Amino acid sequence: MKDMQGASVGSYDLPDDLLEFEKGMQAMQEAVVRHLANKRQGSASTKDKSEVRGSGRKLWKQKGTGRARVATRQSPIWRGGGITFGPHPRSFRKHMNKKVSRLAFRRAFSEKVKAEHVTVIDTIKLDAPKTKLIAEMCGKLEIGKNALLLVGAHEDNVALACRNLPNVELQQAANANTYQVLKYQTVLCTSEAMDVLKERLAR
């Protein structure tokens, strides 16, 4: 465990029985697919030939012209006509039961611990909402190219200081999901956040 200056201030013990390495790979994949699918708006829309405005008049007679038979201007073969099998507004939402979701999170966090990509910091205290302070802290902790910063409870100064850092995402430990844990190279947790995570992993 380290402080904001990167100095060691002790250790944080995480029981081995809270980690999972035997199963959960499929659950992680499903959790990521579900997260990305649920973010989709599903608002893409096109008009088929019944929805395109225009006359219903047949463009030319069926026989005798030497040309291919044709119907109305709304036909998909015409520019400005309807779209065949085009997208329509729909929901991409996927569901996952709680047991599988917990397994996915547990396996994802366990993999981060195994790879030694989890850093525990005793606390984060800022007197002012300055992005420079968080950037300096990340530099001293050598978090890598990006990091997920987990805290126990919301603090205005920390939230405001982190929002301008493109390589750092702030999240409360109780709300962190599998996709976030896997997305970032380093998971940076406060000791308070680790206590919350221990409760989540023990379920």
MOMORA-V774009 format. One record per residue. N is the residue number from 1. RES is the residue in one letter. NEAR is the number of other ideal C-beta (glycine too) atoms within 8 Angstrom. Layout:
n->N res->RES near->NEAR
n->N res->RES near->NEAR
This chain:
n->1 res->M near->10
n->2 res->K near->12
n->3 res->D near->9
n->4 res->M near->9
n->5 res->Q near->7
n->6 res->G near->9
n->7 res->A near->6
n->8 res->S near->5
n->9 res->V near->7
n->10 res->G near->6
n->11 res->S near->4
n->12 res->Y near->8
n->13 res->D near->4
n->14 res->L near->9
n->15 res->P near->6
n->16 res->D near->5
n->17 res->D near->4
n->18 res->L near->9
n->19 res->L near->12
n->20 res->E near->9
n->21 res->F near->7
n->22 res->E near->4
n->23 res->K near->7
n->24 res->G near->13
n->25 res->M near->7
n->26 res->Q near->6
n->27 res->A near->13
n->28 res->M near->13
n->29 res->Q near->8
n->30 res->E near->11
n->31 res->A near->17
n->32 res->V near->11
n->33 res->V near->9
n->34 res->R near->11
n->35 res->H near->11
n->36 res->L near->9
n->37 res->A near->10
n->38 res->N near->9
n->39 res->K near->5
n->40 res->R near->7
n->41 res->Q near->3
n->42 res->G near->8
n->43 res->S near->5
n->44 res->A near->7
n->45 res->S near->8
n->46 res->T near->8
n->47 res->K near->9
n->48 res->D near->10
n->49 res->K near->11
n->50 res->S near->6
n->51 res->E near->6
n->52 res->V near->11
n->53 res->R near->2
n->54 res->G near->7
n->55 res->S near->5
n->56 res->G near->4
n->57 res->R near->5
n->58 res->K near->8
n->59 res->L near->7
n->60 res->W near->6
n->61 res->K near->6
n->62 res->Q near->4
n->63 res->K near->5
n->64 res->G near->4
n->65 res->T near->6
n->66 res->G near->3
n->67 res->R near->6
n->68 res->A near->3
n->69 res->R near->6
n->70 res->V near->9
n->71 res->A near->6
n->72 res->T near->11
n->73 res->R near->9
n->74 res->Q near->10
n->75 res->S near->11
n->76 res->P near->8
n->77 res->I near->5
n->78 res->W near->8
n->79 res->R near->3
n->80 res->G near->5
n->81 res->G near->12
n->82 res->G near->12
n->83 res->I near->9
n->84 res->T near->6
n->85 res->F near->3
n->86 res->G near->9
n->87 res->P near->6
n->88 res->H near->7
n->89 res->P near->6
n->90 res->R near->6
n->91 res->S near->4
n->92 res->F near->8
n->93 res->R near->6
n->94 res->K near->8
n->95 res->H near->5
n->96 res->M near->10
n->97 res->N near->6
n->98 res->K near->6
n->99 res->K near->6
n->100 res->V near->11
n->101 res->S near->12
n->102 res->R near->10
n->103 res->L near->12
n->104 res->A near->15
n->105 res->F near->15
n->106 res->R near->13
n->107 res->R near->15
n->108 res->A near->14
n->109 res->F near->14
n->110 res->S near->12
n->111 res->E near->9
n->112 res->K near->11
n->113 res->V near->11
n->114 res->K near->8
n->115 res->A near->6
n->116 res->E near->5
n->117 res->H near->10
n->118 res->V near->10
n->119 res->T near->11
n->120 res->V near->11
n->121 res->I near->14
n->122 res->D near->10
n->123 res->T near->9
n->124 res->I near->10
n->125 res->K near->5
n->126 res->L near->12
n->127 res->D near->4
n->128 res->A near->6
n->129 res->P near->10
n->130 res->K near->8
n->131 res->T near->11
n->132 res->K near->6
n->133 res->L near->10
n->134 res->I near->14
n->135 res->A near->9
n->136 res->E near->8
n->137 res->M near->12
n->138 res->C near->12
n->139 res->G near->7
n->140 res->K near->9
n->141 res->L near->11
n->142 res->E near->6
n->143 res->I near->11
n->144 res->G near->8
n->145 res->K near->4
n->146 res->N near->11
n->147 res->A near->14
n->148 res->L near->15
n->149 res->L near->11
n->150 res->L near->13
n->151 res->V near->15
n->152 res->G near->9
n->153 res->A near->6
n->154 res->H near->6
n->155 res->E near->9
n->156 res->D near->7
n->157 res->N near->10
n->158 res->V near->13
n->159 res->A near->11
n->160 res->L near->8
n->161 res->A near->13
n->162 res->C near->13
n->163 res->R near->8
n->164 res->N near->6
n->165 res->L near->10
n->166 res->P near->4
n->167 res->N near->6
n->168 res->V near->13
n->169 res->E near->10
n->170 res->L near->9
n->171 res->Q near->11
n->172 res->Q near->12
n->173 res->A near->15
n->174 res->A near->6
n->175 res->N near->6
n->176 res->A near->12
n->177 res->N near->9
n->178 res->T near->13
n->179 res->Y near->10
n->180 res->Q near->11
n->181 res->V near->14
n->182 res->L near->9
n->183 res->K near->6
n->184 res->Y near->11
n->185 res->Q near->8
n->186 res->T near->12
n->187 res->V near->13
n->188 res->L near->12
n->189 res->C near->14
n->190 res->T near->13
n->191 res->S near->12
n->192 res->E near->11
n->193 res->A near->13
n->194 res->M near->13
n->195 res->D near->9
n->196 res->V near->12
n->197 res->L near->13
n->198 res->K near->11
n->199 res->E near->8
n->200 res->R near->11
n->201 res->L near->11
n->202 res->A near->6
n->203 res->R near->5
